[in-house]
Amino acid sequence: MLRSELSLHKKPAGKDRYIIIDISPSPGVVGLIISNLLTDSLASEKIGEIYSPHFPQVTLINNDGVASLPKVEIYEIKPTDKDNTTIILVTRNFLVDSSEAGEEVSELIFELLGEKKISEVVLLSSARVSGTGDVFVSSTILDITREFLQLGAKTAPNTEALPIDKLASSLLFSLYIKGVPVSLLISDTVSYMPDLSAAKKLVNILSKYLGISIDLSKLDQEIEKQRVIFEEIERALREEFREKGGRPPSYIG
């Protein structure tokens, strides 16, 4: 295999319009959390996988012990309230760090969907932005930015490097020059541990924007479990520091 290849499971439904939701791996494991949440909570179906010789040369092993090559997975999700538009979810659990891979994979996605049918792209990521825990937005269309702001997002600050990989960058550049609206949502996280709250904040804004309902009950349960664990760890550390006469930490994350 000299070039990236698409393994097609089924053709997309052939709708007139598609919104691509691209999720890059990012700090706090926010991308992976959101990807699992969307595919589990919505009427989604995997329609294809993309493999590439330009992806990291590693073998990934899942929770069941099954080994596989790095791949980009493509899911089709039920129509939204936005003019009966279908969502196409593009996700992966590794960073695409090759420009050549990004360009080839984006071209395969365009060929699969039909480039003229792509009406909008929303890129999802997370990063250390301000420490406030907000969701930040930047878009190529001012009206879309305003819509996200009305839903609770904040204007993204100027930055020299966007928290996205080469695939997301290729989608951004290729579709921007063709006049397709592209937006970037960044959930602010300060944690190296799974940041469930940051993922929830981003999903809340995204779901309102797309006009879809997402069941967050399981995520809320995990957030509560995580909060209890953090409190127990902090309590144990405070007791240890008190016994040793030191100063306890004020934050765990």
N, C-alpha and C positions, 0 to 999 in steps of 0.2 A: 504494500500500500504506500504509494508515493505521495498521494494527496489525501486531504480529509475526505471522508466518505460518510454518507447518510445511510443508516439502516432504517428503512421505512417500515413501521408496523402497520399503519393504515393512513390513507390520505385524509387530510383535513376536510371538514364538512363542506367546504366550498362556499362559505359565506362571502358576502360582498365586502366585508370590512373585518380586519383583524387588529387588535391591540396587542402588541408584544410587551410582556412583562419579563424583563431580564434581571436575574438575581446573581450578583457576584458574591463570592465568598468574602467575608469581611470580619472585622473585630467583633468580639462578643458572640460569634457564631450566629449573628442576626440573620444572615442570608439563608443558612441551612434551616433555621427555625421557621422562617417565613415560608420557605419552599415546602417543607413538610406540612405546615399548617394549611397552605392553599391546596395542595394535592389531596390531603386527607379530608378537608372540610367541604370541598366543592365537588361538583360532578365533573371530575377530571379524568382524562384518558391519555395514556402515553401514546403518541403517534410516531415517535422516532427517536433515534439516538445517533449522535455524530461522534466518530472516532477520527483521530488524526495522528500522524507520525510526529507532529510538532508539539503534541501535548507532553507533559512531564513523563519521562520513561520510568514509571513506577507501577506497582500493582496495588490496587486498593482492595481491602478486605472489609466486608460489611459485618453487621452484628451476628449474622448466621454463619460466619466463617467462610463465606463464598468470595473468591478472589475474582477481580475483573480489572480491565484496563480503564484508565480515565476516559470519561465520555461526557458529552453535553446531552442532556435529556430534554425532550420537547413534549409538552403536554397541551392538550386542547381542553379548554374549560367552557362551560355552558355560556350562552349569550348573556350579556349584561343589559342594563337599562339604557345604555348609550347606543341608541339606534340599532338594537338587536345585534350588536357587535360581539364577535367571539374573541375570547382571550386566548392567546398563545403564551404559555409559560416556558421560558428558556432558563434552565438551571444546571448547576454543576457544583461539585464539592472540592474543586481545586481552582487555582488561578490560571487562566490562560495568559501566559507571559510571553508568547511569541506573536509578533505582528502578523506574520504569515498565516499562522493558525487562526487568528482573529478574522482576517480578511476571508479566508477560505470558508470558515464556518458561517460567517454572516452571509456569504454568497449562497451557500447551501440552504440557509433559512429562507432567503429571498426566492430561490427557485422553488422551494416547497410550497410557499404560501402564495407566490405571485406578488412581485414587488409592488405593483400598483394597488393591491388590495390592503397593504399595510397602512392603516390610517393614523397610527400613533404608537409611540414607544415610551414606556416608563421604566427607567433603570432604578433598581433598588440596591442600596448599600448601607454601610454604617462606618463611622469613624469617630475619632476624638475631635470634636469641633469646638465646643464651648464649655462642656461640663454641666450644662443645664438640663440635659436629657430631652431636648426638643427634637423635632423632626424638621429638617431643613430642605428647601426645594429650590431648584433652578430649572428653568425651562427655556426652550427656544421661542416660545410664544408667550407674550406678556399676559394675555387673558387666562391662559392655563395656570400661570404662576399665581395670578390673583385668585383663581378658584381654589387652589391648594391652600393659599393663605387664609381664605375664608373658612376652610375646614380645620384650621389649627396649626398649619405648618408655619415656619419662619423662613425668611429669605436667607439663602445660603450665603455665607461670607465669601469674599474673593479668596481664591486659593490657586497656587501654581500647579498642583497635582490633584486630580480628581481621584476619589477612592474607588476606582473601578479597574477591571482588568482589560486586556487587549481586545477581547471579544466585545465587551460593552463599548469600548472606545470605537471599534470598527462600526458597530451599529449606529452609534451617535454620529460619527462623521459621514458615513454613507447615506444615511437617511436625512440628515440635516441638509446636505447639499441638494437633495431632491425635494425639499420643502415639507418633509414629514415632521410633525411636531415631536420633539424628544424632550422628556423631563427626567430629572434626577432627584430622587428622594434619598436623603441621608439621615439615618437615625443616629443621634448623638449617643455614644457609649464611652464609658471610661473603664470598662471592665475587660479583662482578659478571659474571664469565665463566661459561660453562656448568659447573655443578657436578655432574659425573657421579656422584661418590661420594655426595653428598647424595641424589640420585635413587635410587641403588642401595639405600641404607640404608632409605629409605621403602618401596621396592618389596619388599624382603625381609620387612619386618614385615607389609605389606599382604597379600602372597601367603600367608604362614602363617595369617593371620587368616581369609582367604577359603577356604583349603584348595585352592589352585591352584598349579600348577608353572609358573614363568616362566623361560624360557631367558635367562640373563644373560651368556652367553659373549661376545656381540658388545659388550655394555656393558663387560665386563671388559677387552676388547681396547682399547676407546676410552679407558678409564681409564688403562691402561698407556701408551698413546700420549701422552695428556695429561701424565702424570707425566714422561715423558722430555722433552717439549717444555719444561715448566716448569723442569726441571733445567738444560736447555741455556740457557734464557734467564737463569736465575739465575747460572749459571757465567759467561756473557758479561758480565753486569752487574758481577759481582764483579771480573772482570779489568779492566773499564773503570774501576771505582772505584779499584782498586789502582794502575793506571797514573797516575791523576789525584791519588792520595793521599787520596781520600775514604773514607768508611765505606760498605761494601756493605750493601744491603738484606738483611734476614733473612727476608722473606716476600714471596711473589708471589701475588696472588689477587684 
